Amino acid sequence: MTFHPRFLKGLYTPPAARIEINVTSRLLSLYLGDTPFGVYPVGVGKPTTPSPLGLWQIREKIINPSWEVLGARWMGLDVPWGNYGLHGTNAPWSIGQYVSNGCIRMYNADVEKIFDLVYIGTPVHIYASNSQYRTLTPGSVGYEVALLQQKLEQLGFYRGNLDGIYGPATEGAVRSFQRAFGLAVDGIAGPATWEKLLAMTRP
């Protein structure tokens, strides 16, 4: 018989958790270490208010948040340009749909399970299957710029803030990356640059 780790509190420390959210399939996967724990349907952002793609961390956890639409639990993310999180819902019909202002909605029973197993700092990867990222140039802003910065940081080319702003530091990192891999050195994150970045980092 397999016991839920919380029943072994004091006797067993579960491996570190991580969360993967595919906004295309509207599914959230929870891993304990490298072992899958569960897959849960979710509601995600509308096309006009998309969920923030990228690699984030849980920055806060609240039981029974005061705003009723957040359901039984709230787990806020460290997205620098908005207030995004994983939460329950008082509208269970919305699960599996593109309906939110960018947050990830879960059935209350599911979010309670997740809540008990994650901690402040748990990594959350939000991504889209076969996504085509737009061409980014100096002055661009948004979640795609933050994702670009994260991937350049993973490869050692970027050391600035993950602020979603395509400034001089981001342009310089793109140029260094392009130069290192034989791409056209123009400081623009176009299709060729994205293709190489995506091939070299986590999907």
N, CA, C and O of each residue as an XYZ file, in Angstrom:
812
protein
N       0.850     -1.199      0.000
C       0.000      0.000      0.000
C       0.881      1.243      0.000
O       1.872      1.308      0.727
N       0.521      2.223     -0.811
C       1.271      3.476     -0.876
C       0.567      4.531     -0.035
O      -0.637      4.742     -0.178
N       1.300      5.181      0.822
C       0.726      6.195      1.689
C       1.069      7.581      1.173
O       2.168      7.820      0.674
N       0.110      8.490      1.302
C       0.352      9.883      0.977
C       1.448     10.399      1.914
O       1.397     10.120      3.112
N       2.446     11.150      1.402
C       3.539     11.606      2.252
C       3.097     12.344      3.499
O       3.787     12.269      4.515
N       1.949     13.071      3.471
C       1.565     13.823      4.656
C       1.177     12.911      5.813
O       1.185     13.338      6.967
N       0.833     11.642      5.512
C       0.514     10.707      6.573
C       1.774     10.206      7.271
O       1.704      9.579      8.328
N       2.925     10.489      6.667
C       4.184     10.018      7.223
C       4.971     11.171      7.826
O       6.183     11.064      8.011
N       4.308     12.248      8.128
C       4.964     13.423      8.668
C       5.769     13.055      9.912
O       5.274     12.400     10.829
N       6.986     13.486      9.910
C       7.845     13.163     11.029
C       8.636     11.894     10.816
O       9.639     11.675     11.495
N       8.206     11.042      9.880
C       8.898      9.788      9.609
C       9.564      9.798      8.243
O      10.525      9.066      8.008
N       9.047     10.637      7.334
C       9.529     10.622      5.958
C       9.460     12.020      5.380
O       8.430     12.685      5.495
N      10.522     12.471      4.769
C      10.534     13.767      4.105
C      10.410     13.552      2.607
O      11.321     12.986      2.003
N       9.313     13.985      1.980
C       9.132     13.764      0.544
C      10.156     14.548     -0.256
O      10.626     15.589      0.203
N      10.512     14.071     -1.444
C      11.445     14.819     -2.279
C      10.838     16.145     -2.715
O       9.623     16.335     -2.670
N      11.696     17.044     -3.132
C      11.249     18.380     -3.523
C      10.227     18.300     -4.648
O      10.363     17.511     -5.583
N       9.202     19.136     -4.535
C       8.132     19.155     -5.535
C       8.475     20.124     -6.655
O       9.250     21.063     -6.467
N       7.886     19.884     -7.828
C       7.903     20.843     -8.921
C       6.611     20.673     -9.709
O       6.010     19.599     -9.728
N       6.201     21.753    -10.356
C       4.932     21.780    -11.076
C       5.181     22.140    -12.533
O       5.924     23.073    -12.839
N       4.550     21.387    -13.426
C       4.586     21.667    -14.866
C       3.149     21.925    -15.328
O       2.261     21.112    -15.070
N       2.918     23.046    -16.008
C       1.580     23.390    -16.480
C       1.621     23.614    -17.988
O       2.304     24.518    -18.469
N       0.887     22.790    -18.729
C       0.793     22.910    -20.177
C      -0.509     23.646    -20.499
O      -1.594     23.090    -20.330
N      -0.403     24.892    -20.961
C      -1.617     25.668    -21.214
C      -2.333     25.216    -22.483
O      -3.503     25.542    -22.683
N      -1.638     24.465    -23.344
C      -2.284     23.950    -24.545
C      -3.241     22.812    -24.204
O      -4.380     22.790    -24.669
N      -2.774     21.874    -23.393
C      -3.617     20.735    -22.992
C      -4.452     21.050    -21.764
O      -5.335     20.274    -21.400
N      -4.182     22.190    -21.116
C      -4.850     22.592    -19.860
C      -4.708     21.499    -18.806
O      -5.691     21.048    -18.217
N      -3.461     21.082    -18.581
C      -3.159     20.058    -17.578
C      -1.996     20.520    -16.707
O      -1.032     21.111    -17.194
N      -2.103     20.242    -15.418
C      -1.039     20.515    -14.456
C      -0.479     19.191    -13.968
O      -1.238     18.311    -13.561
N       0.834     19.038    -14.003
C       1.496     17.824    -13.518
C       2.340     18.169    -12.307
O       3.132     19.111    -12.340
N       2.170     17.405    -11.238
C       2.966     17.579    -10.033
C       3.970     16.442     -9.942
O       3.613     15.273    -10.087
N       5.233     16.793     -9.700
C       6.294     15.807     -9.537
C       6.886     15.938     -8.139
O       7.059     17.043     -7.624
N       7.190     14.803     -7.538
C       7.972     14.780     -6.307
C       9.329     14.219     -6.695
O       9.464     13.023     -6.953
N      10.334     15.083     -6.735
C      11.596     14.689     -7.344
C      11.353     14.462     -8.815
O      10.792     15.330     -9.483
N      11.755     13.330     -9.338
C      11.507     12.984    -10.743
C      10.312     12.053    -10.905
O      10.053     11.566    -12.005
N       9.587     11.801     -9.827
C       8.470     10.858     -9.857
C       7.143     11.584    -10.032
O       6.814     12.437     -9.208
N       6.363     11.282    -11.076
C       5.043     11.906    -11.233
C       4.136     11.558    -10.054
O       4.044     10.397     -9.655
N       3.473     12.563     -9.505
C       2.545     12.344     -8.394
C       1.099     12.388     -8.864
O       0.276     11.591     -8.415
N       0.780     13.318     -9.769
C      -0.591     13.432    -10.246
C      -0.701     14.423    -11.392
O       0.134     15.314    -11.544
N      -1.744     14.255    -12.195
C      -2.048     15.162    -13.302
C      -3.462     15.683    -13.083
O      -4.380     14.908    -12.815
N      -3.635     17.003    -13.199
C      -4.906     17.631    -12.856
C      -5.355     18.587    -13.967
O      -4.531     19.322    -14.512
N      -6.644     18.586    -14.308
C      -7.147     19.548    -15.286
C      -7.175     20.949    -14.684
O      -7.425     21.113    -13.490
N      -6.918     21.952    -15.513
C      -6.904     23.332    -15.031
C      -7.588     24.251    -16.027
O      -7.733     23.915    -17.202
N      -8.001     25.393    -15.553
C      -8.439     26.480    -16.411
C      -7.294     27.478    -16.515
O      -6.588     27.710    -15.534
N      -7.103     28.064    -17.677
C      -5.960     28.962    -17.894
C      -6.438     30.284    -18.490
O      -7.637     30.499    -18.670
N      -5.487     31.163    -18.791
C      -5.822     32.496    -19.263
C      -6.478     32.537    -20.631
O      -6.215     31.695    -21.490
N      -7.335     33.529    -20.819
C      -7.956     33.783    -22.117
C      -6.897     34.281    -23.098
O      -5.831     34.730    -22.678
N      -7.178     34.207    -24.401
C      -6.216     34.737    -25.385
C      -5.860     36.196    -25.146
O      -4.736     36.616    -25.419
N      -6.816     36.971    -24.637
C      -6.550     38.389    -24.391
C      -5.817     38.625    -23.075
O      -5.226     39.687    -22.879
N      -5.849     37.642    -22.168
C      -5.144     37.741    -20.879
C      -4.464     36.399    -20.611
O      -4.882     35.668    -19.713
N      -3.425     36.065    -21.375
C      -2.829     34.729    -21.288
C      -2.105     34.475    -19.980
O      -1.660     35.402    -19.304
N      -1.996     33.199    -19.639
C      -1.183     32.809    -18.494
C       0.284     33.087    -18.812
O       0.703     32.929    -19.959
N       1.071     33.497    -17.817
C       2.464     33.892    -18.080
C       3.372     32.691    -18.306
O       3.692     31.967    -17.363
N       3.788     32.476    -19.549
C       4.702     31.386    -19.848
C       6.066     31.688    -19.225
O       6.513     32.834    -19.205
N       6.709     30.652    -18.723
C       8.037     30.838    -18.155
C       8.279     29.937    -16.966
O       7.461     29.080    -16.634
N       9.415     30.146    -16.332
C       9.807     29.386    -15.145
C       9.691     30.298    -13.940
O      10.420     31.283    -13.822
N       8.762     29.964    -13.036
C       8.463     30.800    -11.874
C       8.658     30.020    -10.585
O       9.034     28.848    -10.599
N       8.395     30.695     -9.467
C       8.412     30.047     -8.161
C       7.194     30.480     -7.370
O       6.675     31.579     -7.565
N       6.742     29.616     -6.478
C       5.661     29.988     -5.563
C       6.226     30.951     -4.520
O       7.221     30.650     -3.861
N       5.586     32.105     -4.378
C       6.083     33.118     -3.451
C       5.228     33.258     -2.203
O       5.674     33.828     -1.207
N       3.991     32.738     -2.247
C       3.128     32.806     -1.064
C       2.063     31.733     -1.132
O       1.696     31.272     -2.213
N       1.565     31.334      0.042
C       0.511     30.322      0.139
C      -0.543     30.829      1.127
O      -0.216     31.252      2.236
N      -1.805     30.781      0.710
C      -2.887     31.271      1.566
C      -4.005     30.237      1.593
O      -4.477     29.801      0.542
N      -4.430     29.843      2.794
C      -5.565     28.941      2.978
C      -6.846     29.766      3.044
O      -6.907     30.765      3.761
N      -7.854     29.358      2.309
C      -9.152     30.044      2.281
C      -8.982     31.551      2.075
O      -9.317     32.334      2.964
N      -8.467     31.966      0.915
C      -8.290     33.399      0.655
C      -9.617     34.132      0.760
O     -10.682     33.561      0.525
N      -9.533     35.411      1.119
C     -10.752     36.177      1.400
C     -11.609     36.406      0.161
O     -12.823     36.576      0.279
N     -11.009     36.413     -1.012
C     -11.775     36.630     -2.240
C     -12.367     35.307     -2.693
O     -11.635     34.385     -3.053
N     -13.682     35.212     -2.676
C     -14.396     33.942     -2.878
C     -14.045     33.254     -4.195
O     -13.990     32.025     -4.246
N     -13.808     34.018     -5.256
C     -13.564     33.402     -6.561
C     -12.263     32.605     -6.590
O     -12.042     31.828     -7.518
N     -11.394     32.783     -5.586
C     -10.131     32.052     -5.541
C     -10.284     30.676     -4.912
O      -9.306     29.935     -4.809
N     -11.479     30.323     -4.493
C     -11.710     28.986     -3.973
C     -11.027     28.739     -2.646
O     -10.890     29.647     -1.827
N     -10.592     27.488     -2.435
C     -10.099     27.060     -1.124
C      -8.637     27.404     -0.862
O      -8.224     27.477      0.296
N      -7.851     27.615     -1.908
C      -6.417     27.845     -1.712
C      -5.888     28.817     -2.764
O      -6.409     28.899     -3.876
N      -4.842     29.552     -2.386
C      -4.143     30.452     -3.304
C      -2.639     30.218     -3.162
O      -2.118     30.169     -2.048
N      -1.935     30.072     -4.310
C      -0.480     29.983     -4.327
C       0.029     31.003     -5.331
O      -0.046     30.780     -6.540
N       0.544     32.119     -4.838
C       0.986     33.201     -5.698
C       2.336     32.918     -6.325
O       3.187     32.269     -5.717
N       2.534     33.410     -7.550
C       3.779     33.213     -8.283
C       4.592     34.508     -8.335
O       4.040     35.599     -8.193
N       5.904     34.381     -8.539
C       6.786     35.555     -8.537
C       6.922     36.182     -9.920
O       8.022     36.563    -10.321
N       5.827     36.291    -10.645
C       5.834     36.956    -11.951
C       5.985     38.456    -11.708
O       5.189     39.031    -10.966
N       6.986     39.108    -12.315
C       7.274     40.498    -11.947
C       6.290     41.537    -12.455
O       6.285     42.661    -11.953
N       5.446     41.199    -13.446
C       4.592     42.243    -14.029
C       3.107     42.070    -13.715
O       2.272     42.710    -14.354
N       2.757     41.220    -12.745
C       1.339     41.051    -12.418
C       1.132     40.094    -11.265
O       2.073     39.458    -10.791
N      -0.115     39.998    -10.816
C      -0.466     39.138     -9.688
C      -1.079     37.848    -10.226
O      -2.287     37.782    -10.453
N      -0.258     36.832    -10.431
C      -0.684     35.557    -10.984
C      -0.479     34.458     -9.941
O       0.419     34.533     -9.103
N      -1.336     33.434    -10.015
C      -1.171     32.328     -9.086
C      -1.972     31.110     -9.490
O      -2.696     31.113    -10.486
N      -1.824     30.068     -8.689
C      -2.621     28.838     -8.807
C      -3.662     28.899     -7.702
O      -3.333     29.201     -6.555
N      -4.919     28.614     -8.038
C      -5.950     28.723     -7.003
C      -7.149     27.840     -7.327
O      -7.282     27.307     -8.429
N      -8.018     27.705     -6.325
C      -9.268     26.981     -6.527
C     -10.279     27.868     -7.225
O      -9.928     28.925     -7.749
N     -11.532     27.444     -7.233
C     -12.543     28.234     -7.930
C     -13.934     27.940     -7.381
O     -14.206     26.848     -6.883
N     -14.799     28.932     -7.484
C     -16.212     28.721     -7.168
C     -17.018     28.501     -8.446
O     -18.249     28.509     -8.428
N     -16.300     28.303     -9.564
C     -16.939     28.045    -10.863
C     -16.304     26.805    -11.484
O     -15.547     26.922    -12.448
N     -16.597     25.616    -10.950
C     -15.929     24.399    -11.443
C     -16.126     24.135    -12.929
O     -15.330     23.418    -13.535
N     -17.174     24.702    -13.528
C     -17.401     24.526    -14.968
C     -16.278     25.132    -15.803
O     -16.111     24.776    -16.969
N     -15.500     26.053    -15.207
C     -14.453     26.750    -15.956
C     -13.168     25.936    -16.102
O     -12.284     26.301    -16.877
N     -13.065     24.837    -15.361
C     -11.862     24.016    -15.450
C     -11.782     23.366    -16.836
O     -12.770     22.843    -17.351
N     -10.590     23.410    -17.422
C     -10.408     22.881    -18.766
C     -10.651     23.907    -19.857
O     -10.600     23.578    -21.042
N     -10.919     25.161    -19.466
C     -11.243     26.209    -20.433
C     -10.186     27.316    -20.419
O      -9.374     27.416    -19.500
N     -10.223     28.142    -21.466
C      -9.410     29.361    -21.507
C     -10.296     30.494    -20.988
O     -11.011     31.127    -21.765
N     -10.252     30.750    -19.696
C     -11.260     31.627    -19.110
C     -10.721     32.676    -18.142
O     -11.419     33.651    -17.863
N      -9.518     32.513    -17.626
C      -9.067     33.367    -16.533
C      -8.357     34.622    -17.039
O      -8.165     34.806    -18.240
N      -7.978     35.467    -16.101
C      -7.186     36.654    -16.419
C      -5.687     36.342    -16.414
O      -4.854     37.247    -16.366
N      -5.362     35.061    -16.464
C      -3.970     34.638    -16.499
C      -3.615     33.636    -15.416
O      -2.620     32.920    -15.532
N      -4.424     33.580    -14.362
C      -4.168     32.627    -13.279
C      -4.508     31.196    -13.722
O      -5.167     30.977    -14.738
N      -4.038     30.242    -12.931
C      -4.313     28.833    -13.168
C      -5.379     28.383    -12.184
O      -5.155     28.389    -10.973
N      -6.545     27.990    -12.703
C      -7.656     27.558    -11.851
C      -7.666     26.031    -11.719
O      -7.384     25.303    -12.670
N      -8.002     25.570    -10.500
C      -8.087     24.135    -10.251
C      -9.369     23.827     -9.479
O      -9.937     24.695     -8.815
N      -9.817     22.553     -9.584
C     -10.888     22.127     -8.688
C     -10.384     22.280     -7.253
O      -9.205     22.060     -6.976
N     -11.280     22.657     -6.350
C     -10.872     22.881     -4.965
C     -10.233     21.644     -4.343
O      -9.245     21.761     -3.618
N     -10.778     20.466     -4.615
C     -10.207     19.240     -4.045
C      -8.781     19.021     -4.542
O      -7.924     18.546     -3.797
N      -8.530     19.373     -5.814
C      -7.196     19.190     -6.391
C      -6.208     20.212     -5.841
O      -5.070     19.865     -5.523
N      -6.631     21.466     -5.726
C      -5.705     22.490     -5.256
C      -5.335     22.251     -3.794
O      -4.238     22.610     -3.366
N      -6.234     21.653     -3.032
C      -5.898     21.321     -1.646
C      -4.809     20.259     -1.582
O      -3.938     20.314     -0.714
N      -4.852     19.291     -2.497
C      -3.801     18.259     -2.538
C      -2.461     18.885     -2.892
O      -1.449     18.612     -2.246
N      -2.460     19.727     -3.922
C      -1.228     20.375     -4.358
C      -0.661     21.245     -3.239
O       0.542     21.226     -2.975
N      -1.519     21.993     -2.596
C      -1.122     22.952     -1.563
C      -0.324     22.281     -0.454
O       0.649     22.845      0.048
N      -0.738     21.072     -0.073
C      -0.078     20.368      1.035
C       1.324     19.878      0.688
O       2.103     19.546      1.582
N       1.654     19.830     -0.614
C       2.922     19.227     -1.031
C       3.947     20.219     -1.562
O       5.098     19.852     -1.799
N       3.541     21.477     -1.753
C       4.480     22.474     -2.254
C       4.861     23.437     -1.135
O       4.291     23.403     -0.044
N       5.821     24.284     -1.421
C       6.387     25.174     -0.420
C       6.765     26.492     -1.094
O       6.738     26.599     -2.320
N       7.110     27.479     -0.300
C       7.602     28.723     -0.874
C       8.908     28.414     -1.606
O       9.845     27.875     -1.017
N       8.962     28.755     -2.881
C      10.138     28.453     -3.679
C       9.969     27.277     -4.623
O      10.843     27.026     -5.453
N       8.846     26.537     -4.512
C       8.608     25.435     -5.445
C       8.597     25.962     -6.882
O       7.886     26.923     -7.175
N       9.379     25.345     -7.790
C       9.385     25.812     -9.183
C       8.096     25.461     -9.914
O       7.543     24.376     -9.735
N       7.631     26.381    -10.731
C       6.428     26.208    -11.541
C       6.775     26.580    -12.972
O       7.126     27.726    -13.253
N       6.679     25.614    -13.879
C       6.995     25.831    -15.294
C       5.684     25.892    -16.070
O       4.958     24.900    -16.146
N       5.381     27.048    -16.645
C       4.177     27.225    -17.458
C       4.615     27.338    -18.913
O       5.416     28.204    -19.263
N       4.083     26.457    -19.755
C       4.528     26.432    -21.142
C       3.365     26.066    -22.061
O       2.304     25.635    -21.611
N       3.597     26.252    -23.361
C       2.609     25.889    -24.368
C       3.240     24.889    -25.324
O       4.389     25.063    -25.728
N       2.509     23.847    -25.691
C       3.011     22.849    -26.628
C       3.192     23.473    -28.015
O       2.302     24.154    -28.525
N       4.347     23.228    -28.605
C       4.633     23.695    -29.973
C       4.347     25.181    -30.153
O       3.876     25.618    -31.203
N       4.643     25.949    -29.100
C       4.349     27.380    -29.185
C       5.318     28.082    -30.124
O       6.493     27.724    -30.195
N       4.826     29.069    -30.836
C       5.641     29.882    -31.710
C       5.760     31.262    -31.069
O       4.783     32.007    -30.996
N       6.951     31.593    -30.610
C       7.136     32.855    -29.925
C       7.365     33.968    -30.941
O       8.012     33.761    -31.968
N       6.835     35.137    -30.649
C       6.959     36.263    -31.571
C       8.394     36.791    -31.585
O       9.157     36.574    -30.643
N       8.744     37.481    -32.659
C      10.055     38.113    -32.751
C      10.122     39.259    -31.749
O       9.222     40.097    -31.684
N      11.201     39.283    -30.968
C      11.370     40.291    -29.924
C      12.519     41.210    -30.294
O      13.566     40.766    -30.764
N      12.306     42.492    -30.074
C      13.318     43.503    -30.381
C      13.490     44.423    -29.181
O      12.634     44.434    -28.296
N      14.569     45.194    -29.124
C      14.712     46.158    -28.030
C      13.459     47.012    -27.875
O      12.952     47.579    -28.843
N      12.974     47.091    -26.650
C      11.732     47.814    -26.372
C      10.539     46.905    -26.167
O       9.518     47.343    -25.636
N      10.643     45.623    -26.581
C       9.545     44.673    -26.352
C       9.383     44.422    -24.853
O      10.353     44.499    -24.100
N       8.156     44.122    -24.423
C       7.884     43.803    -23.017
C       6.919     42.624    -22.957
O       6.216     42.331    -23.924
N       6.895     41.954    -21.810
C       5.916     40.894    -21.585
C       6.540     39.575    -21.199
O       7.753     39.468    -21.017
N       5.675     38.553    -21.074
C       6.126     37.263    -20.571
C       7.115     36.583    -21.510
O       7.983     35.834    -21.060
N       6.992     36.839    -22.825
C       7.925     36.210    -23.762
C       9.339     36.761    -23.579
O      10.317     36.033    -23.749
N       9.447     38.040    -23.234
C      10.765     38.614    -22.963
C      11.351     37.986    -21.695
O      12.538     37.665    -21.649
N      10.515     37.813    -20.671
C      10.994     37.184    -19.439
C      11.444     35.751    -19.706
O      12.439     35.297    -19.141
N      10.717     35.038    -20.562
C      11.106     33.673    -20.915
C      12.435     33.682    -21.662
O      13.295     32.839    -21.406
N      12.608     34.624    -22.579
C      13.872     34.774    -23.291
C      15.006     35.013    -22.296
O      16.064     34.391    -22.396
N      14.786     35.905    -21.346
C      15.801     36.200    -20.334
C      16.133     34.960    -19.504
O      17.300     34.696    -19.216
N      15.102     34.199    -19.120
C      15.315     32.991    -18.322
C      16.171     31.979    -19.070
O      17.088     31.385    -18.502
N      15.864     31.790    -20.344
C      16.616     30.802    -21.121
C      18.058     31.255    -21.346
O      18.977     30.438    -21.294
N      18.259     32.534    -21.593
C      19.619     33.055    -21.728
C      20.377     32.945    -20.404
O      21.579     32.680    -20.388
N      19.665     33.150    -19.301
C      20.286     33.003    -17.979
C      20.710     31.551    -17.730
O      21.797     31.294    -17.211
N      19.838     30.605    -18.108
C      20.161     29.189    -17.935
C      21.463     28.830    -18.641
O      22.224     27.989    -18.162
N      21.716     29.469    -19.781
C      22.897     29.159    -20.581
C      24.098     30.046    -20.255
O      25.152     29.933    -20.881
N      23.930     30.931    -19.269
C      25.043     31.756    -18.823
C      25.275     33.037    -19.596
O      26.324     33.662    -19.439
N      24.323     33.451    -20.432
C      24.503     34.652    -21.237
C      23.873     35.899    -20.617
O      24.229     37.020    -20.980
N      22.940     35.708    -19.684
C      22.208     36.847    -19.120
C      22.298     36.809    -17.599
O      22.127     35.756    -16.986
N      22.572     37.978    -16.987
C      22.705     38.046    -15.538
C      21.886     39.191    -14.939
O      22.108     39.576    -13.792
N      20.963     39.723    -15.693
C      20.153     40.825    -15.194
C      18.877     40.354    -14.533
O      18.717     39.170    -14.236
N      17.965     41.290    -14.304
C      16.666     40.971    -13.708
C      15.754     40.316    -14.735
O      15.779     40.661    -15.916
N      14.949     39.369    -14.268
C      13.948     38.736    -15.138
C      12.688     39.597    -15.096
O      11.673     39.217    -14.511
N      12.778     40.759    -15.726
C      11.726     41.758    -15.601
C      10.798     41.860    -16.800
O       9.866     42.665    -16.790
N      11.036     41.056    -17.841
C      10.169     41.099    -19.007
C      10.342     42.339    -19.865
O       9.468     42.667    -20.668
N      11.475     43.039    -19.701
C      11.740     44.253    -20.476
C      12.981     44.034    -21.333
O      14.048     43.711    -20.812
N      12.843     44.208    -22.638
C      13.950     43.970    -23.575
C      14.817     45.223    -23.641
O      14.691     46.039    -24.554
N      15.708     45.355    -22.642
C      16.590     46.498    -22.577
C      17.981     46.167    -23.087
O      18.183     45.122    -23.707
N      18.957     47.062    -22.828
C      20.321     46.856    -23.323
C      20.967     45.559    -22.844
O      21.682     44.910    -23.607
N      20.725     45.170    -21.582
C      21.333     43.941    -21.061
C      20.806     42.714    -21.795
O      21.562     41.790    -22.097
N      19.498     42.709    -22.082
C      18.905     41.591    -22.816
C      19.418     41.562    -24.250
O      19.745     40.498    -24.775
N      19.486     42.724    -24.877
C      20.008     42.789    -26.247
C      21.446     42.291    -26.303
O      21.817     41.551    -27.214
N      22.255     42.697    -25.328
C      23.640     42.256    -25.290
C      23.760     40.754    -25.117
O      24.616     40.115    -25.729
N      22.886     40.187    -24.271
C      22.907     38.740    -24.063
C      22.502     37.995    -25.326
O      23.073     36.953    -25.647
N      21.511     38.531    -26.047
C      21.087     37.911    -27.309
C      22.232     37.947    -28.316
O      22.496     36.956    -28.997
N      22.909     39.082    -28.410
C      24.024     39.188    -29.341
C      25.134     38.191    -28.996
O      25.704     37.561    -29.887
N      25.437     38.052    -27.704
C      26.474     37.100    -27.274
C      26.073     35.674    -27.614
O      26.894     34.881    -28.073
N      24.796     35.353    -27.385
C      24.301     34.019    -27.707
C      24.394     33.763    -29.213
O      24.858     32.709    -29.647
N      23.952     34.728    -29.989
C      23.988     34.580    -31.447
C      25.427     34.401    -31.944
O      25.693     33.569    -32.810
N      26.333     35.180    -31.393
C      27.739     35.090    -31.808
C      28.315     33.727    -31.453
O      29.072     33.147    -32.232
N      27.959     33.211    -30.275
C      28.510     31.939    -29.805
C      28.039     30.761    -30.645
O      28.731     29.747    -30.731
N      26.858     30.885    -31.271
C      26.302     29.744    -31.999
C      26.157     29.986    -33.501
O      25.377     29.317    -34.179
N      26.920     30.953    -34.008
C      26.991     31.144    -35.450
C      25.732     31.692    -36.088
O      25.492     31.471    -37.275
N      24.915     32.412    -35.311
C      23.700     33.022    -35.851
C      24.000     34.455    -36.287
O      25.033     35.019    -35.927
N      23.096     35.027    -37.054
C      23.235     36.433    -37.428
C      23.196     37.288    -36.167
O      22.248     37.205    -35.386
N      24.227     38.112    -35.968
C      24.333     38.904    -34.734
C      23.632     40.249    -34.946
O      24.238     41.228    -35.383
N      22.326     40.261    -34.620
C      21.547     41.483    -34.797
C      20.841     41.936    -33.520
O      20.184     42.977    -33.510
N      20.975     41.155    -32.437
C      20.332     41.538    -31.182
C      18.835     41.378    -31.176
O      18.162     41.881    -30.276
N      18.294     40.683    -32.167
C      16.848     40.464    -32.283
C      16.553     38.982    -32.077
O      17.187     38.124    -32.691
N      15.600     38.691    -31.221
C      15.217     37.293    -30.972
C      14.161     36.886    -31.983
O      12.961     36.934    -31.710
N      14.631     36.484    -33.157
C      13.737     36.028    -34.216
C      13.641     34.522    -34.248
O      14.121     33.861    -33.327
N      13.033     33.953    -35.282
C      12.800     32.504    -35.351
C      14.057     31.660    -35.168
O      14.021     30.660    -34.452
N      15.168     32.040    -35.799
C      16.386     31.232    -35.698
C      16.940     31.239    -34.278
O      17.402     30.215    -33.775
N      16.887     32.404    -33.640
C      17.385     32.508    -32.265
C      16.500     31.716    -31.313
O      17.002     30.993    -30.452
N      15.177     31.848    -31.463
C      14.260     31.077    -30.628
C      14.473     29.572    -30.838
O      14.510     28.813    -29.870
N      14.610     29.148    -32.071
C      14.768     27.725    -32.358
C      15.998     27.162    -31.643
O      15.942     26.080    -31.059
N      17.103     27.901    -31.691
C      18.324     27.438    -31.045
C      18.171     27.445    -29.532
O      18.595     26.502    -28.865
N      17.573     28.492    -28.983
C      17.364     28.577    -27.534
C      16.481     27.440    -27.031
O      16.789     26.805    -26.022
N      15.387     27.187    -27.734
C      14.446     26.162    -27.319
C      15.067     24.767    -27.420
O      14.742     23.877    -26.634
N      15.964     24.585    -28.394
C      16.608     23.279    -28.566
C      17.617     23.017    -27.449
O      17.910     21.862    -27.138
N      18.145     24.073    -26.850
C      19.218     23.922    -25.873
C      18.760     24.008    -24.429
O      19.554     23.787    -23.514
N      17.484     24.329    -24.209
C      16.974     24.467    -22.850
C      15.737     23.612    -22.672
O      15.241     22.996    -23.616
N      15.250     23.588    -21.447
C      14.091     22.777    -21.110
C      12.887     23.217    -21.905
O      12.680     24.419    -22.072
N      12.055     22.264    -22.421
C      10.873     22.643    -23.201
C       9.814     23.314    -22.338
O       8.757     23.695    -22.841
